[in-house]
Every structure is written in C-alpha cells, then in structure tokens.
Amino acid sequence: MPKRKRQRTYANDATESVALLLKFRLPWLFIGVSLSLCTAVLVSKFEHILKADPALVFFIPLIVYMSDSVGTQTATIYIRNLELPQARFRVYIMKELLVGISLGAIFGAFVAFVSHQWLQNDQIAATVGLAMWASVSTATVFSLATTAFMNKLGIDPASGVDPIVSVFQDVISITIYLTIATLIIF
C-alpha cells in the first residue's frame, strides 16, 4: 500500500484575511521571541569570558548573521525544491553538509584574517575563524533537517522554518562561539 503524503495547509497571502495570516505566522514568531530571550540568558552565562576580552562582543552579530543566512538560504532552496524529484534524503543532507563545511571554511578563513589584521590578536582571530567554520557548517544540516521534519509533519515550512531555524541557529552559533572563546582564551 503506497504511503499517503500529508496534506499541508497553505495560506494565499494575496487573498486571505490578515487574521488568517497572523494565525499561521504568529505562533512561530512567538516561539522565536521566547527562545531569543533564552539566548540572552545564555550569553549572560559567558559574562566572564566577555569581560576578559570585550572585543569578543564585536563578532557576535557576524557569527549569528552568517549562520542564520546560510541556514535560511538552505531552507529556502530546499522548500523551493520540495515538489521536484530529489535524491534520497541521506544523499541530499550529505551534500548540504559538504556545502556547509566549505562555506564555513571560506568564511572562517576570511573573518580570521580580517579580525587578525584589525585587532592584531591571534586568540580572537582563531576563535572567530573556528566559530564561523563550526557554526556555518552546522547551519546547513540543522536547517535542512528542520525543514524536512516540518514538511513530513504536514506543516508548511515556508511559514515556520525560518523563525525556528534562525532562533535555534542563534543559540547554536552563540554557544559554539563562546565555548571556543572559553577554550582558546582561558
């Protein structure tokens, strides 16, 4: 017996009421804002490392932005391709992992070089470069897995994946960054 595909509910933004559009979007954004508050608490747990070298704060937006951008880009491309014939998911996710590792290495080397030229600090350059590599590498896999999971549950990934992936990737990338900073600087 063939597997039935779950029916997804989509809102047509051009014709639906504002109330219905809010119904589809608000829960995901509320989860995002709630988890962002948790991220603030997470950062406070690393106050000692940020006090030890306040220059580390300069790079938090960069690490978070790149991880979010790579994750969002991965999700958007996957959502666009959901209706097309695809390779097995295992093959697809391995390709995305390789893309993430490659992007992470490229951007990690770039930001390590720039930060070293700017601050003349080997520890911060190493921290920023390694954190960029690790957080961007994880962003592709996490984003793809989350998008595929939402799709499998019959939840429209277009309305929910970006807020969810962004906030979780924020937590992941900040944790990676501040953990690497703790290991390198202390």
C-alpha positions in Angstrom: 0.0 0.0 0.0 1.6 3.4 -1.0 2.3 5.9 1.7 -0.1 8.8 1.8 1.5 12.2 1.7 0.3 14.5 4.5 -1.8 17.4 3.3 -0.2 20.8 4.1 -2.3 23.9 4.7 -1.0 26.9 2.9 -2.3 30.5 3.1 -2.6 32.5 0.0 -1.2 35.9 1.2 -2.8 37.7 -1.7 -6.3 36.6 -0.9 -6.6 35.6 2.8 -7.5 37.8 5.7 -4.9 39.4 7.9 -6.3 37.4 10.8 -5.6 34.1 9.0 -2.2 35.2 8.0 -1.5 36.1 11.6 -2.8 32.7 12.7 -0.2 31.0 10.5 2.7 33.3 11.3 2.3 34.4 14.9 3.0 31.1 16.7 6.4 30.6 15.0 7.4 34.2 15.7 6.3 33.9 19.3 8.4 30.8 19.7 11.3 32.8 18.2 11.0 35.7 20.5 10.7 33.5 23.5 13.8 31.5 22.6 15.7 34.8 21.8 15.1 35.7 25.4 16.6 32.4 26.4 19.6 33.3 24.2 20.1 36.5 26.2 20.3 34.3 29.3 22.7 32.0 27.6 25.0 34.9 26.7 24.9 36.1 30.3 26.4 32.7 31.4 29.5 33.6 29.4 29.9 37.1 31.0 33.2 36.1 32.5 34.8 35.5 29.0 33.2 38.6 27.5 34.7 40.7 30.4 38.1 39.0 29.9 38.2 40.3 26.3 35.3 42.6 25.4 36.5 42.6 21.7 34.7 39.2 21.5 31.4 41.0 21.6 32.3 42.7 18.3 31.9 39.4 16.4 28.6 38.0 17.9 26.4 39.7 15.2 28.7 38.4 12.5 28.7 34.8 13.7 24.9 34.9 14.2 24.2 36.6 10.9 26.2 34.2 8.8 24.8 31.1 10.5 21.3 32.5 10.1 21.9 33.5 6.5 23.3 30.1 5.5 20.5 28.3 7.3 17.8 30.4 5.7 19.3 30.0 2.3 19.5 26.2 2.7 15.8 26.1 3.9 14.6 28.4 1.1 16.3 26.3 -1.6 15.0 23.0 -0.1 11.5 24.4 0.1 11.6 25.5 -3.5 12.7 22.0 -4.5 10.2 20.1 -2.4 7.9 19.5 -5.4 10.8 18.4 -7.7 12.2 14.9 -8.0 15.0 14.7 -5.4 17.8 12.4 -4.4 17.4 10.3 -1.3 17.4 12.5 1.8 20.7 10.9 3.0 22.4 12.0 -0.2 20.9 15.4 0.0 21.9 16.0 3.6 25.5 14.9 2.9 25.8 17.3 0.1 24.5 20.1 2.3 27.0 19.1 5.0 29.8 19.4 2.4 28.4 22.8 1.3 28.3 23.9 4.9 31.8 22.8 5.7 33.1 24.5 2.6 31.2 27.8 3.2 32.3 27.6 6.9 36.0 27.2 5.9 35.9 30.0 3.3 34.2 32.5 5.7 36.1 31.3 8.7 39.4 31.9 7.0 38.2 35.3 5.7 37.0 36.6 9.1 40.0 35.2 10.9 42.3 37.1 8.5 40.3 40.3 8.8 39.9 40.2 12.6 43.7 39.5 12.9 44.5 42.4 10.7 42.1 44.6 12.6 42.9 43.6 16.2 46.3 42.0 15.9 45.1 39.3 18.3 45.9 35.7 17.4 43.4 34.3 20.0 40.5 36.3 18.8 41.3 35.6 15.1 41.4 31.8 15.9 38.2 32.0 17.9 36.3 33.9 15.3 37.6 31.7 12.4 36.9 28.4 14.1 33.5 29.5 15.4 32.5 30.8 11.9 33.5 27.4 10.4 31.7 25.4 13.0 28.5 27.4 13.1 28.1 27.7 9.4 28.9 24.0 8.9 26.1 23.1 11.4 23.6 25.6 9.9 23.1 23.8 6.6 22.4 20.4 8.2 20.2 21.8 11.0 18.2 23.9 8.6 17.7 21.1 6.1 16.7 18.6 8.8 14.2 21.0 10.4 12.7 21.9 7.0 12.3 18.2 6.1 10.8 17.4 9.5 8.2 20.2 9.3 7.3 19.1 5.8 7.0 15.5 6.9 4.6 16.6 9.7 2.5 18.4 7.1 3.4 21.8 8.5 4.1 24.5 5.8 7.8 25.0 6.2 7.6 28.3 4.3 5.8 30.0 7.3 7.6 28.3 10.2 11.1 27.2 9.3 12.9 30.5 9.1 11.9 31.8 12.5 12.6 28.4 14.1 15.8 27.7 12.3 17.0 31.3 12.9 16.5 31.3 16.7 17.8 27.8 17.2 20.8 28.5 15.0 21.4 31.7 17.1 21.6 29.5 20.2 23.9 27.0 18.5 26.2 29.6 16.9 26.5 31.7 20.1 27.2 28.5 22.2 29.8 27.4 19.7 31.4 30.9 19.6 31.6 31.4 23.3 32.6 27.8 24.0 35.5 28.1 21.6 36.4 31.5 23.1 36.5 29.9 26.5 38.7 27.1 25.4 41.1 29.3 23.5 41.3 32.3 25.7 41.2 30.5 29.1 
